[in-house]
């Protein structure tokens, strides 16, 4: 018999084996040699352990959990490029179905021809919508023999950063209605003085990022309708429903905020928020095809066939669109209603518990949107930034920040309640806020180290 000689590495395969873990791994340059796939996986996997726990991240609106069947679909469609409609025609059919379902959810008029597209989050959706309104405004001005320079956009200080990005990137004047103590949204009164013949659109928000509230969309709509009637100025209302678009239709179906309002010409929504799909996906829907100038739609044929393209990006993943279709089929209206009701109940329970804590006051009680925002009664006595840091020691990610002008003197602690946040977690967070405030008060603001939370 001949003895079979085996290399020691073929016999011993411990979890952390091999040379890959005995020397420094390049971090900012391509390594000269590769490594075993399992070793590379372990290195990356372990490094990502330093990230926060998505289940405890109350800063984010983004979905961090889906069902196993959705995860399987996500993997199966990783290699499909949504833009390649000739190669993946059924994926494009699903894309069209998703946009149609969202348009109907937002009460797109049956007698008109609504249109839209999936995007990489609401930022792209908003920029596409505003580019359409800007170009439409320019065409109306040209036809009337008027100059097309110095366009402006009217927004509130409660908007997401992407709105300011649009105005800076595409050279549009941002006319911002400021906040003030006790008012953190905008209505017709704040908007009217900012409008003129160079206004390309007015933006209203359904579920603000800062305090989780709603602009007076009906009031702004009535104002724009009156201005069009009296002054002949057609100024579209765009609704930024990134946060609220998949909440309000199921929690308050009778509330008219969408295409039921006459001046609403476009709406964006973040599917990766309460549409309950992984990031990143948004959708923009126009009231009618006439709201989207044809010159903004590019027709390409170098992937095979004629493919209309309306996007800022080109290649993009298809799995988020597929996952949204899965959720629509899986949950239906009844399923979304049940989930939204549960999320709102948990948000109200969290707000009720935090509202009872001495020294803290609620700005939003989570009753309309599952967002709980609070402030300190005495900001010199309670530093919310320090409170946020103490909560981080327990794993909670709860942002503290100042509000925009003219309410920048107000510090806010905000918590977003998602589907994966249970009532038990709410009780634990209330307890930990109590403990953190106790530690903060015991440490004082005189330079002594703050005490750790013991739970």
Helices and strands as residue ranges (DSSP letters): H 8-11, G 19-21, H 37-47, G 48-50, G 54-56, H 68-76, H 89-105, E 115-119, H 121-143, E 152-156, H 161-169, E 173-177, H 188-192, E 199-205, H 217-231, E 236-240, H 248-251, E 264-270, E 282-286, G 289-291, G 294-296, E 298-300, E 307-309, H 319-355, E 360-365, E 371-376, H 384-393, E 399-402, E 411-416, H 423-443
